[in-house]
Amino acid sequence: MIEYFREPDDHLGFVLLNLSMGQVLCLVMIISGVLILLINRKIINRKKAVI
């Protein structure tokens, strides 16, 4: 959340769609975390159905 208020790095500036590099990396981490949770939930539900 703090990345929203930070100034972008001088040598990078805004990287993608008016987002700084820190914001882009945070979005990637959030999306990958949600995907991991969804995949994990699917695997757990599949194991419960077998038992």
C-alpha positions, 0 to 999 in steps of 0.5 A: 500500500505504501508504494502508492504514495512513494515517488518513483525511482529517478532512473526508472520513472513510471514503467507501465500504465503510470505505475512505478516498478514497485507497484508492478512488482507488488501486483505480480506478487498479489496475483501469484499469491491469489493463484497459489491459494486457488490452486491449493484450495482445488487440490485440498478439495480434490483430496477430500472427495477421494477420502 
